[in-house]
Structures are given as C-alpha cells and as structure tokens.
Amino acid sequence: MRIKEHPILDFPEKKKIPFYCDGKLLFGREGDTIAAALHDNGIMVYRITEKERSRGFFCAIGKCSSCFMTVNGIPNVKTCVKPLKKNMKVETQKGKGVYK
C-alpha cells in the first residue's frame, strides 16, 4: 500500500524496522509514523469506541481521536503524528483506553 513511484515526488527507500501490533511482528520504515506503518501493513482499524464503532486513519494531523492506540502500555497515543520506533508494542485500543 506504500507509494513507490510518483511523477514529481521522490520516495527514497528507508530502513525497515520491526514493531509489534496486537502481538504480531510487523515491519515499518524508519521515519514513518505509527499510522503510516500500520496502513502500509494493511491495518485499518486502530481503536474500537465504547459504542463498538471502529476507527482508523482519518485526519493525519493529530486533530481528531480516530487514530488513538495503546503504545508501549500508554493509551490514547495519536499514531498519526507519533514516530515509529524499533520494537514498539502497539495495540488496538478498546473504549477509553487503560494504562498497563
């Protein structure tokens, strides 16, 4: 799902780094946000609201709450603006999120 070619922009290859989403080992690119890495891996649901509604990548600028996930045990992390780090543990957030 990653854009590889564009008529005007250049997309240099970035180093792959491992991370975990709901216990599954995935790979993202150094310098990408968590949301970009998830999208690149085909993951579209980031949280489930209290009313059982799924949410995912929406505004991509940190202004909404659709991309909230639990990252390394911390809930309500805005994954669209948070840089991906090696071996991060990202979890689908259910409800308002609970500190672990």
N, C-alpha and C positions, 0 to 999 in steps of 0.2 A: 504494500500500500504506500510505499515511500516514492516520492517523485524523484526520478533519476535523470530525466532529461527535460530541458526547457529551452525554448528558442532564444531567451535573453539571459536568464539567470544561470549561474554555475553552482553545482552541488558537489563539492569535493567529498570524497569518501572519508568517513570518520571512523575512528577506532571503535570496535564493538566492545561493550562491557556487559557483564552478567547482572541480572537482578531477578527478584522473585515476585510473582504476582499470585496471591492465594496459594502459596506453596509450590508453584510451578516455576521452574527455571526458564527464564527468557533472556533475550539479548536486546540491548538498545544501543544507541550511538552516543559516544561522548559529546557533551554539549547540548544534547536534546533535553527537553522537559520530560517529566514522567509521562504526561498525557501523550506526547508525540511518540514516545517509545511504546506505550500501550496501543495506540492507534496503528502504529507500524506492525504490531503483532496481532492485529485483528480484534483487539479487545475494545468493545464499545460501551459496556456498562461499567460505571465506576462506583456507583452507590445506589442503594435502594432506600427510598424515603420511608417515613413512618407509615405512610398510606400505601406501601408496597409498589411505588412507582419507580421505574428505573431511570437513572440519569447518567449522562456521559459528557463527552467533549461538547461544549456549547460556545461560550463567548471567546475563549482562548486568550483573555487578557486579565483574568483574575477578578472580574467584577460580579460574577454570579456564584452560585454554590453547586452547580451541576457536577463539577469535577472533584468534589471532596472525596478523599480516600483516607484510609489509615495508613500512615507511612512510618515504619520502624516503631510501631506502637502508639503513634501520635495521631488522633483523629482530626478530621476537618482540614487536612492539608490540601491546598489548592494546587492540584497536579499540573494545571496548565501553565503555571509560572515557576514551579519548583524544579530545579535541575536534577536530572537523574544522576545518581552516584552508584559506583560499583557495589554490588551485593545488597542494595536496598531491599527491604521487605515491604511490599505494597499489598494492601488488602482491600477488597471490596467493602465499602462501609455500609453498614445496615443501620437505619434510623439516624439518630443524632451523633452516633459515634461514642465509643467508650475508651478511655485511656487504659493501656495494658501495662 
